[in-house]
């Protein structure tokens, strides 16, 4: 009896799985198989007692080079990843009219061929005695033979030995080109191959060498078969082996592929796990990079620190210069004048001392010339002692005055340093509250408050009065800041009230979020229940299918007399099975769409809740920062 026609795998759709196409009766047999992502529909009409014709997967090209040598050489159609099964294909190819290469008349084309051949043999390490790149343009017979042997080994078969079978060079070349199906084989003759260096014969030989080079280059770039193919598209890399193995079972009269489907599911699960691991690794790397960036940006860079240090040093230089010009120089000038005054006083005291000494000597001489009584001598001794005591007291008072002067100067220096320190702290604060600059009389502008030793009256810049210029502005700033503090206090109370309202709204949204999570769990349970029901229906359909097949085999072996009735029942059972599969597929698609809609609804709800929470968090952070 005739076997039911079989269905092939439908074209691959990465978004939705389409039902398999059923072949029509009388459809022509498929004559070729291409290793493409979308596989063609292939009916099978082979009887059950005869195994179907199994197509070979074809030769698989290596990434480096494929071998086309005799004995294990394949046709060029097979080398490109497909083979023709059409009857009489080779006969049609052999009977095709000869074609001519019209490009040989163009000099630019010949120059490109020479450049291609020269580049290939130089990059592949070609060498021979007396070799010169000029020989590609005007070759000798030995250079042509050496180039052909090198190109054939590099592009076609690296294990083939030219002349090993004792054939002539031109005969062997013609045989190899016929095996490779060189398209312009009719333009090559043994005469041209034996005299390839002549101007008439070299273009055809050069075109042949360029064709072999391009053939080998392109074949090296073609990937391997679908089971070992490395495709940039990850879906192709997963589905090509799956479809290939399914077609292999399809040609073995198998309509179900549970092992391949399970392997594909495992591949997707492994791919998802790898993607999840890579995402987690990227997130961890991002977190570490963010931490490193935060650590680097939290503190000033070495350049900024050096720039700050440079600014500090420049400020110190300016301050030292100013201190030298305004404080040290006036002090040195004052000390110089004091020294001059003291030297003048010392000279006067020395002159006076000399006069006193002369007066003392004169009076001593007068005293010595006079008669002194005992009472006068005692009185003079008492006056001398009294004068000595007075001199000691004056010296002690002078010493105490000098020490007191030094203490006063030291205290004054300390007070001066303390005032400068406070003015240094006061200057940036005054700049920040816009106390400075101050506009003084005479159209002068004061940017900072500093001591001026050159003005000993007030130690302030000329024209500056603290009570008149600084204190009124400080009072105005104080009043303004007080009003601003009151306004900010009122605004803070309003923000606190708004924050309380936001917290209440946040609590309501959290309750709504918990309700949405509860609803999502309920929907997930419903989805799981739908999946279990779908699996049960699939199992029931499979059991029904097995029962129908058993019924068909029983009817087939029941009786020869009920053959026609058995065929009718079998057709009815197949139709019922097809309708059941179609209805099951439609129900599965509907359930899948319903589940996707539910998931999309949940995702949209989650996105809206996340956006609401982010908005509330931004408002809360803004209120807190305010």
GIPEUR-V880752 format. One line per field, one symbol per residue. phi: phi as a letter, one per 40 degrees, with the letter a starting at -180 (. if undefined). A space follows every 50 residues. Layout:
phi->???
This chain:
phi->.ccccbbbccccbccacccccbcccgccccbabbcbcbcccbcbbccccb cccccccgcbccccabbbcdgbcbccccccgaacbccgccccccccccbb ccccccccccccccccccccccccgcaacgcadccccbcccccccccccc cccccbacbcbcgccgccccccccccccccfccbccccbcccccbccccc ccdccccccccccccccccccccccccbcbbccccccccdcccccccccc ccgbbbbcccccccccccccccccccccccccccccccccccccccccbc cdccccccccccccccccccccccccbccccccccccccccccccccccc cccccccccccccccccccccbcccccccccccccccccccccccccccc cccccccccccccccccccccccccccccccccgcbcbcccgfbbbcacb cbccbccbfbdcgbbcccbccdcccccccccccccccccccccccccccc cccccccccccccccccccccccccccccccccccccccccccccccccc ccccccccaccbcccccccccccccccccccccccccccccccccccccc cccccccccccccccccccccccccc
